[in-house]
């Protein structure tokens, strides 16, 4: 059984506090009464901070969730146990939170947020408000979208998880078992495509954009499945780092189906789930082949590739940083921007930061440090938001 990955817990805990900070910053002018037009420079700086953190935040959560998923013993426990665990960890808290947190938040937000009002009218009776809101609650999930999205991504990527664990452990190819895994993956993606087609009907966005994006996601999965075969060969560690390109290229492929249309919240959420499935999958694969990647990186660190990579990283940061302030699109629907080239730079910047943070934290943050802080501040929020990073 693996030991606990402490750096993943620290990353998640810090990311949660940054999420709180971003939401506070977004609403800071409303709470303080400051008019953005009176302080344009401060407004620009605020937008820049938010865009930079949004570029990293949610993708990092899903990547780290992929790390946590690798602790599930796929060869000892079956798919039903995996699904049951995710229902208890994600869907049950989601349903409870709708009634305990979300509906009260929407009720009290009627005075200043139009989308919270049922039928565009303020409803003062709480019970009537709840009855009128529940039929369209899926369009008003706000920050709760993360829990069902993570559940869907866990289901979408389970076959890849099992395949990757089998290949990384050197388990011989079993025609019956491994063919079943591939069929399971195909059926899972087909069901997800059918759901997108049937639920996102407005302007045919489900048919025209979401279903093709799932074809792209299937292509990304195919690359994850097949490229692992090379890592398992003699001297296969030399190919380990190349597999890290699948995620960034896959995100750019999904950008082809990203449009910043208004009043298409379900489309945006479903497409974000596809993006996050790639981050989750990359987290799974990178964790299972971590030793091979470290070995190859150590070899490269003794060559001229190391200083060149540092210079390239600085240049890459400068061109992928979200510095453009116009045509951003929806702030909390990843990725930003309407322009395809800018979207690709934005998603590529995300991957750069995710990989860099993971590598740095694995070196300097893979300890408890202070047991009290770790047990009472780091672990509780990590447990609530992502799968565990210790053995199941």
CORPEBEL-V429010 format. One record per backbone hydrogen bond with DSSP energy under -0.5 kcal/mol. NH is the residue of the N-H (numbers start at 0). CO is the residue of the C=O. E is the energy in kcal/mol with one decimal. If there is no record, write none. Layout:
# CORPEBEL-V429010
nh:co:e
NH:CO:E
NH:CO:E
This chain:
# CORPEBEL-V429010
nh:co:e
4:388:-1.7
5:3:-1.2
7:4:-0.6
8:4:-1.1
9:5:-2.3
10:6:-2.3
11:7:-2.3
12:8:-2.6
13:9:-2.5
14:10:-2.5
15:11:-2.3
16:12:-1.8
17:13:-2.0
18:14:-2.2
19:15:-2.1
20:16:-2.0
21:17:-2.7
22:18:-2.4
23:19:-2.2
24:20:-2.5
25:21:-2.6
26:22:-1.6
27:24:-1.0
30:26:-2.3
31:27:-2.1
32:28:-1.8
33:28:-0.8
35:33:-0.6
37:34:-1.6
38:34:-0.7
38:35:-0.7
42:38:-2.3
43:39:-2.4
44:40:-2.3
45:41:-2.6
46:42:-2.5
47:43:-2.3
48:44:-2.3
49:45:-2.3
50:46:-2.7
51:47:-2.1
52:48:-2.2
53:49:-2.8
54:50:-1.6
55:51:-0.6
55:52:-0.8
56:52:-3.0
59:55:-2.1
60:56:-1.8
61:57:-2.0
62:58:-2.4
63:59:-2.6
64:60:-2.0
65:61:-1.8
66:62:-1.6
67:63:-2.3
68:64:-2.0
69:65:-0.9
69:66:-0.9
70:67:-1.7
71:68:-1.8
73:71:-1.7
75:72:-1.1
76:72:-2.5
81:77:-1.6
82:78:-2.7
83:79:-2.7
84:80:-2.4
85:81:-1.9
86:82:-2.4
87:83:-2.1
88:84:-2.2
89:85:-2.5
90:85:-1.0
91:86:-2.6
93:89:-1.5
94:90:-2.5
95:91:-2.3
96:92:-2.6
97:93:-1.5
98:94:-1.1
99:95:-2.3
100:96:-2.5
101:96:-2.5
102:97:-2.7
104:100:-1.9
105:101:-2.7
106:102:-2.7
107:103:-2.4
108:104:-1.0
109:106:-1.1
110:107:-0.5
111:108:-1.2
112:108:-1.9
115:112:-1.1
116:113:-1.6
119:116:-1.4
120:117:-1.6
123:121:-0.6
125:123:-0.6
128:124:-2.5
129:125:-2.4
130:126:-2.2
131:127:-2.1
132:128:-1.8
133:129:-2.4
134:130:-0.6
135:132:-1.4
136:133:-1.6
138:135:-1.8
139:136:-1.7
143:140:-2.4
144:141:-1.3
145:142:-0.9
146:143:-1.1
147:143:-0.8
148:144:-2.0
149:145:-2.6
150:146:-2.0
151:147:-2.5
152:148:-2.4
153:149:-2.2
154:150:-2.0
155:151:-2.9
156:152:-2.0
157:153:-0.8
157:154:-0.5
160:156:-2.5
161:157:-2.6
162:158:-2.6
163:159:-2.9
164:160:-2.3
165:161:-2.2
166:162:-2.6
167:163:-2.8
168:164:-1.5
169:166:-1.2
170:165:-2.4
174:172:-0.6
177:173:-2.8
178:173:-0.6
178:174:-1.1
179:175:-1.6
180:176:-1.8
181:177:-1.8
182:178:-2.3
183:179:-2.6
184:180:-2.2
185:181:-2.2
186:182:-2.7
187:183:-2.4
188:184:-2.2
189:185:-2.1
190:186:-2.5
191:187:-2.1
192:188:-2.3
193:189:-2.1
194:190:-2.3
195:191:-2.3
196:192:-2.3
197:193:-2.3
198:194:-2.5
199:195:-1.8
200:198:-1.1
203:200:-2.2
204:201:-1.9
205:199:-1.6
207:203:-2.9
208:204:-2.1
209:204:-2.2
210:205:-2.6
212:208:-1.6
213:209:-1.6
214:210:-1.5
215:211:-1.9
216:212:-2.2
217:213:-2.5
218:214:-1.9
219:215:-2.0
220:216:-2.5
221:217:-2.4
222:218:-1.9
223:219:-2.2
224:220:-2.7
225:221:-2.5
226:222:-2.6
227:223:-1.0
228:225:-1.3
229:225:-0.5
229:226:-1.1
230:226:-1.0
231:227:-1.5
232:229:-1.4
235:232:-2.1
237:234:-1.6
238:235:-2.1
239:236:-1.0
241:238:-0.6
242:238:-0.8
242:239:-0.8
243:240:-1.4
244:241:-1.9
245:242:-1.2
247:243:-0.7
248:244:-2.2
249:245:-2.7
250:246:-2.4
251:247:-1.8
252:248:-1.8
253:249:-1.9
254:250:-1.4
255:251:-0.5
255:252:-1.1
256:253:-2.1
257:254:-1.4
258:256:-0.6
260:258:-0.8
263:260:-0.5
267:263:-2.4
268:264:-2.7
269:265:-2.6
270:266:-2.5
271:267:-2.2
272:268:-1.8
273:269:-1.3
274:270:-2.1
275:271:-3.0
276:272:-1.9
277:273:-1.1
277:274:-0.7
278:274:-1.7
279:275:-2.8
280:276:-2.4
281:277:-2.7
282:278:-2.0
283:279:-1.9
284:280:-2.6
285:281:-2.8
286:282:-1.7
287:283:-2.1
288:284:-1.7
289:286:-1.2
292:288:-2.1
293:289:-2.7
294:290:-2.3
295:291:-2.1
296:292:-2.6
297:293:-2.4
298:294:-1.7
299:295:-2.3
300:296:-1.9
301:297:-0.6
301:298:-1.0
302:299:-1.9
305:299:-0.8
305:302:-1.4
307:303:-1.6
308:304:-2.6
309:305:-1.6
310:306:-2.0
311:307:-2.6
312:308:-2.5
313:309:-1.9
314:310:-2.2
315:311:-3.1
316:312:-2.4
317:313:-1.8
318:314:-1.5
319:315:-1.6
320:316:-1.4
322:320:-2.4
332:329:-1.1
333:331:-0.7
336:327:-4.3
337:326:-1.3
342:338:-2.4
343:339:-2.4
344:340:-2.1
345:341:-2.4
346:342:-2.8
347:343:-2.2
348:344:-2.2
349:345:-1.7
350:346:-2.0
351:347:-2.0
352:348:-2.2
353:349:-2.7
354:350:-2.7
355:351:-2.3
356:352:-2.9
357:353:-2.3
358:354:-2.3
359:355:-2.6
360:356:-2.8
361:357:-2.1
362:358:-1.0
362:359:-0.5
363:359:-2.5
364:360:-2.7
366:364:-0.7
369:367:-1.3
370:368:-0.7
373:369:-2.8
374:370:-2.8
375:371:-2.1
376:372:-2.2
377:372:-1.8
378:373:-2.7
380:376:-0.7
381:377:-1.4
382:378:-2.8
383:379:-1.8
384:380:-1.6
385:381:-2.1
391:70:-1.1
